Amino acid sequence: MEYRGLREAEVDEMIALQCLVFRPDGQERFAQYLRGDASYDWEQTRVGVQDGRIVSTLRVWERILRVGSCEVRMGGIGGVGTHPDFRGAGHGSGLVEDAVAYLRRAGYHIGGLFTEIPCHFYGRLGWASLPRSFFRVKIARLVAAEQHNWQVQPFVEGRDLEAAVKLYEQYNATQSGSLVRPRAYWDMAPSRIRDVLPTVVARREGVCGGYLNYKISGQQAQVLEVAIQPGQPTAVAALADQFLQVCAREEVREISGEVPHRHPLVEQLVKWTDGDLSLEGDTAMMLYAVDLAGLLQQVLPELQGRLSEAGGGWQPMAFQFGVNQQQCVLQLSAEGQLSLAAAAAAAWPLDLPESYLWRLLFGQSSWQQLSPSLATAGLSVPAEAAAVLEVLFPQREVIFWGPDHF
C-alpha cells in the first residue's frame, strides 16, 4: 500500500470513492470541497493506493484554531473512508498515520477531527477527545419575552455580510475552541455548504448588534451559532424572541445546539419556554499533538499573562510535559517569566493523558478540577507547584461552532 498526496489526474477517481463510501449524490459537493476552497493544496487530500487503485482517502483542512485566545495552526481531518472491498486490512489506520506525518512536515501544531465511529479507533493512534457541552430544551409553553428595541430581520448577504464577519471576530477573539475565519472563508463553497451564513440579524439604526444561525426540521430546531456585539446584551433577547416566534409557527417542540448551557442565549430560551433543560455532550472532537513545543510556544503569551496578573512571589520551577513521544519543559524563573526548553535538570514530570492535556489547554477543565483524578493515577506535585498550575490553567467555556465542522 502506498500513502501519498492526491494527483490532479486522480480527482474523479477519488470523488467516485467518496460517493461510494459517504453519499451517492455527493459528486458536486465533494468537487466543491476541492475547487471551491481557496486554501486547497493537492497534498491536503491523502490517498491509499493499492495496485494503482485508490482504495482509501481523507482530507486535511487548513484551519487556525483558538486555544484559549491564542491561535494555533490546525490540520482538520475529515472524509476518512475506505472502499468496502478493502476494509479490515488497516488501510484507514495507515492513512491517518500518513496524515499525521504530513501535518508534521507541513508545520501544523495540532490535528483535529470529528469521529462518527468509536473513539478508540483513533485513540490507539495517539488521538484524544476534547469533551464538548451541548444543550437541549423541551418547550413547555412560550412565556412573554422582554421588551427590546431591535429589529430582527432575515440575513441579507449584500447588506449584512461584512458586519457579520466583523461581529464574528469581535465575539470570538477570546473564545476558546473557535476558529479564526479569514475573510475568504465566508465566501468559499465548503463554508457555504456547511451553512456558515447567519439566518437572522438584529439591527438598530443601521447597526448590526448580533446574529443567530439556526435551522428547523420538523419539530426540531437546532442552534448552529450566535454572535453578539460587545456591550449589547439586549440583542440576545431580540434574537431569542424572534427565534421562538418562528419555533411557535413551525410547531417546534424541542431546541438543541452545540452550545454550553450557560450561554446567555440558552438561558433566555429556557426562561421564555418554561422548558426542561437537558445537559448533553460528546467526545467526538479528537485532537493530536503534532508539534508539542510549537503548540506550547503559541499559548505561552496567555499563560504568561495569567501568571503576571496573579502577582509575583513565585519560586523558580519547571514542568516537563510529555505526549506522543514528544517532551517539552515549561520553566518559571525567579522573576516570574515563563520560557520553554527541550529539557531541564529538575522538572516536575507531567506525563498527562492527552485528553487531560487538551482539557487544560483549552480550559474545559481547570488544574484544580483534574488534580484529584491525576493524583489517583499517581501524578501529583507539591503545593507550591500546584499553586502555579492552578493559575496557569483555569476553567473557561469552550465552543466549536457547528458551521466550522470538517
C-alpha positions in Angstrom: 0.0 0.0 0.0 1.3 3.4 -0.9 0.1 6.5 1.0 0.6 9.9 -0.6 -1.0 13.1 -1.8 -3.7 13.1 -4.5 -2.6 13.8 -8.0 -4.8 16.1 -10.2 -5.4 13.4 -12.7 -7.0 11.2 -9.9 -9.6 13.7 -8.8 -12.6 11.9 -10.5 -11.5 8.5 -9.1 -11.2 9.9 -5.6 -14.6 11.6 -5.7 -16.2 8.4 -7.0 -14.8 6.6 -4.0 -16.2 9.3 -1.7 -19.6 9.0 -3.3 -19.5 5.2 -2.8 -18.5 5.5 0.9 -20.4 8.5 2.1 -23.3 9.6 -0.2 -24.1 8.6 -3.8 -25.4 12.1 -4.7 -22.3 13.8 -3.4 -20.3 14.3 -6.5 -20.9 18.1 -6.8 -20.4 18.6 -3.1 -17.1 16.8 -2.9 -15.9 18.6 -6.1 -16.7 21.9 -4.4 -14.6 20.8 -1.4 -11.6 21.0 -3.7 -12.4 23.5 -6.4 -14.3 25.9 -4.2 -11.7 26.1 -1.4 -9.1 28.9 -1.9 -6.8 27.2 0.6 -6.7 23.8 -1.1 -3.5 22.1 -2.0 -3.3 18.6 -3.6 -1.2 17.3 -0.7 -4.1 18.0 1.6 -6.0 15.1 0.1 -4.2 11.9 1.3 -4.9 8.6 -0.5 -4.0 5.0 -0.1 -3.2 3.4 -3.4 -3.0 -0.4 -4.0 -2.1 -1.9 -7.4 -2.6 1.6 -8.9 -6.1 2.0 -7.5 -7.2 4.5 -4.8 -8.8 2.4 -2.1 -8.8 4.9 0.8 -8.8 8.7 1.2 -9.1 11.6 3.7 -8.9 15.3 3.5 -6.8 17.8 5.6 -8.4 21.2 6.1 -6.2 24.2 6.8 -7.5 25.9 9.9 -6.5 28.3 12.6 -7.9 27.3 16.0 -8.1 29.3 19.2 -6.6 27.6 22.2 -7.7 30.0 24.9 -7.3 33.2 23.0 -4.1 32.1 21.2 -4.0 31.0 17.6 -2.6 27.6 16.6 -2.3 26.0 13.2 -4.6 23.0 13.0 -5.0 20.4 10.3 -8.6 19.3 10.4 -9.1 15.8 9.1 -12.4 14.8 7.5 -13.8 12.4 5.0 -11.8 9.3 6.2 -13.1 6.4 4.1 -12.0 3.1 2.6 -13.6 1.1 -0.2 -15.9 -1.6 1.2 -13.9 -4.3 -0.5 -10.7 -3.3 1.2 -11.9 -2.7 4.8 -10.5 -4.5 7.8 -6.9 -4.5 6.4 -5.6 -1.5 8.3 -5.8 0.9 5.4 -7.7 3.6 7.5 -5.2 3.4 10.3 -2.3 3.7 7.8 -3.9 6.6 6.1 -4.4 8.5 9.4 -0.8 7.9 10.4 0.3 9.2 7.0 -1.8 12.3 7.5 -0.1 12.9 10.9 3.3 12.7 9.2 2.1 15.1 6.5 0.9 17.5 9.3 4.3 17.4 10.9 6.1 18.1 7.6 3.7 20.9 6.8 4.3 22.7 10.1 0.9 22.2 11.8 0.7 22.4 15.6 -2.2 20.0 16.1 -4.5 17.7 14.2 -8.3 17.7 14.7 -11.2 15.5 13.7 -14.8 14.7 14.5 -15.3 11.0 14.7 -18.5 9.2 13.7 -17.1 5.8 14.8 -16.0 4.7 18.3 -13.2 7.0 19.7 -10.9 4.0 20.4 -10.1 3.6 16.7 -8.3 7.0 16.8 -7.3 6.7 20.4 -4.9 3.8 19.7 -3.2 6.0 17.1 -2.5 8.8 19.7 -5.6 10.9 19.3 -7.6 12.0 22.4 -11.0 13.6 22.9 -11.8 17.1 24.0 -15.3 16.8 25.6 -17.9 19.3 24.4 -21.1 20.5 26.1 -24.4 20.8 24.4 -27.9 21.8 25.4 -31.4 20.5 24.7 -34.7 22.3 25.7 -38.1 20.7 25.6 -40.6 23.5 25.1 -43.4 23.6 27.7 -45.1 26.9 26.7 -44.0 30.3 25.4 -43.7 32.9 28.0 -43.9 36.6 27.1 -40.5 37.9 26.1 -38.8 41.0 27.5 -39.2 44.3 25.6 -36.4 45.4 23.3 -35.8 47.9 20.5 -34.0 45.8 18.0 -35.4 44.8 14.6 -34.7 41.1 13.8 -34.6 40.5 10.1 -33.6 37.7 7.7 -29.9 37.9 6.9 -29.3 39.7 3.5 -25.8 39.0 2.2 -25.3 42.3 0.4 -26.4 44.3 3.4 -25.2 42.2 6.4 -22.2 40.0 5.4 -19.4 42.5 6.2 -21.0 43.3 9.6 -21.3 39.6 10.4 -17.7 39.0 9.5 -16.6 41.8 11.9 -19.0 40.7 14.5 -17.8 37.1 14.5 -14.2 38.2 15.0 -15.1 40.6 17.9 -17.3 38.0 19.6 -14.8 35.1 19.2 -11.5 36.9 19.7 -11.1 35.2 23.1 -13.5 32.2 22.7 -11.5 29.1 23.3 -12.3 26.4 20.7 -13.4 28.8 17.9 -11.8 29.1 14.5 -10.2 32.2 13.1 -12.2 32.8 9.9 -10.2 34.8 7.2 -12.5 37.0 5.1 -12.2 34.5 2.2 -13.5 31.7 4.5 -17.0 33.2 4.4 -17.1 33.1 0.6 -15.7 29.6 -0.1 -18.0 26.9 -1.3 -17.3 24.5 1.6 -18.2 27.1 4.1 -21.5 27.9 2.3 -22.3 24.2 2.1 -21.9 24.0 5.8 -24.3 26.9 6.4 -21.8 29.5 7.6 -24.1 32.4 6.8 -26.4 33.6 9.6 -30.2 33.1 9.5 -31.2 36.4 11.1 -29.6 39.6 12.3 -30.6 42.0 15.0 -30.4 45.6 13.6 -30.9 49.0 15.2 -30.3 52.4 13.5 -28.4 50.7 10.7 -26.1 48.8 13.2 -25.9 45.0 13.4 -25.9 44.1 17.1 -25.9 40.3 16.7 -26.8 37.4 14.5 -28.3 33.9 15.0 -27.7 30.9 12.8 -30.3 28.1 13.2 -32.2 25.5 11.2 -35.6 23.8 11.7 -36.5 20.3 10.7 -39.9 19.1 11.6 -40.5 19.7 15.3 -36.8 20.0 16.0 -34.8 23.3 15.9 -31.0 23.5 16.1 -28.9 26.5 17.1 -25.7 26.5 15.0 -24.1 29.7 16.0 -24.7 33.0 17.7 -22.7 36.2 17.9 -23.4 39.4 19.9 -21.8 42.8 19.7 -19.9 43.7 22.9 -22.0 45.9 25.1 -25.3 45.0 23.5 -26.8 42.3 25.7 -30.4 43.1 24.7 -29.6 41.9 21.2 -29.6 38.4 22.7 -33.1 38.9 23.9 -34.2 40.1 20.5 -32.7 37.1 18.7 -34.2 34.7 21.2 -37.6 36.3 20.9 -37.6 36.1 17.1 -36.3 32.5 17.1 -39.1 31.4 19.5 -41.7 33.1 17.4 -40.6 31.1 14.4 -40.5 27.9 16.5 -44.1 28.6 17.6 -45.2 29.0 13.9 -43.4 25.8 12.9 -44.8 23.9 16.0 -41.3 23.1 17.2 -41.2 21.0 20.4 -37.5 20.8 21.1 -34.5 23.1 20.6 -30.9 21.9 20.8 -27.4 23.1 20.0 -23.7 22.5 20.4 -23.5 25.4 22.9 -22.9 25.2 26.7 -26.0 25.7 28.7 -24.5 28.7 30.5 -24.5 30.7 27.3 -26.9 33.8 27.6 -28.9 32.7 24.6 -29.6 29.3 26.1 -30.6 30.9 29.4 -33.1 33.1 27.5 -34.5 30.2 25.7 -35.1 28.2 28.9 -36.6 31.2 30.6 -39.1 32.0 27.8 -40.2 28.5 27.0 -40.6 27.4 30.6 -38.7 24.5 29.3 -37.0 21.4 30.6 -33.2 21.8 30.1 -31.1 18.7 29.4 -27.3 18.9 29.5 -25.6 16.8 26.9 -22.3 16.4 25.2 -20.0 14.1 23.4 -16.3 13.1 22.9 -16.4 13.2 19.1 -13.9 16.1 18.8 -10.5 14.5 18.9 -7.1 16.2 18.8 -3.5 15.1 18.2 -0.4 17.0 19.4 1.7 17.2 16.2 4.2 19.7 17.5 4.1 19.9 21.3 6.8 22.5 21.6 5.3 24.7 18.9 1.9 24.4 20.4 3.1 25.4 23.9 5.1 28.3 22.3 1.8 29.6 20.7 -0.1 29.6 24.0 2.9 30.9 26.1 1.8 34.5 26.0 -1.6 33.7 27.5 0.0 31.6 30.2 2.4 34.4 31.0 -0.5 36.9 31.1 -2.3 34.8 33.7 0.8 34.4 35.8 1.6 38.1 35.7 -2.0 39.1 36.6 -1.8 36.9 39.6 1.2 38.8 41.0 4.7 37.9 41.9 6.4 35.8 44.6 6.7 32.6 42.6 9.5 30.1 43.2 11.6 29.0 40.2 10.4 25.7 39.0 9.9 23.7 35.8 7.3 21.3 34.4 8.0 18.6 31.8 5.1 17.8 29.5 5.2 14.6 27.5 2.8 13.3 24.8 3.1 11.3 21.6 6.8 10.6 22.1 7.4 14.4 22.5 8.7 16.3 25.5 8.8 20.0 26.3 9.7 21.8 29.5 7.9 24.9 30.8 10.2 26.9 33.0 9.3 29.6 35.5 12.1 31.9 36.6 12.6 33.7 39.9 11.5 36.9 38.1 8.1 35.3 37.1 9.0 34.7 33.4 7.9 31.6 31.6 10.0 30.0 28.9 10.3 26.7 27.0 13.2 24.3 26.8 13.8 20.8 25.5 14.9 19.5 28.9 15.7 20.6 32.4 17.6 19.0 35.2 14.9 19.3 37.8 11.4 19.4 36.3 8.2 18.0 37.6 7.1 15.3 35.1 3.6 16.0 33.8 3.1 12.9 31.6 -0.6 13.7 31.3 -3.1 11.6 29.5 -3.5 13.5 26.2 -7.2 14.1 26.9 -6.3 15.9 30.1 -3.7 18.0 28.3 -6.4 19.2 25.9 -8.8 19.9 28.7 -6.2 22.1 30.5 -5.0 24.0 27.4 -8.5 24.8 26.1 -9.9 25.4 29.6 -12.6 22.7 29.5 -11.3 21.7 33.0 -9.0 23.5 35.4 -5.9 22.1 37.0 -7.8 22.1 40.4 -10.6 20.0 38.9 -8.3 17.5 37.3 -5.7 17.1 40.1 -7.7 14.6 42.2 -8.0 12.2 39.2 -4.3 12.7 38.4 -3.3 12.0 42.0 -5.3 8.8 41.9 -3.3 7.8 38.8 0.0 8.6 40.7 0.6 12.0 39.2 0.9 14.7 41.8 3.0 17.8 42.5 3.8 19.7 45.7 1.6 22.5 46.9 3.8 25.3 45.6 3.8 23.7 42.1 0.1 23.1 42.2 -0.5 26.8 43.0 1.3 27.8 39.8 -0.6 25.2 37.7 -3.9 26.4 39.1 -3.1 29.9 37.9 -1.9 28.7 34.5 -4.9 26.5 33.8 -8.3 28.0 34.9 -11.6 26.8 33.6 -13.4 28.6 30.8 -16.1 27.9 28.2 -15.1 26.0 25.1 -17.2 26.3 21.9 -16.5 24.9 18.4 -19.3 26.4 16.2 -21.4 24.0 14.1 -20.7 25.5 10.7 -17.0 25.0 11.1 -17.1 21.2 11.2 -15.0 19.5 8.7 
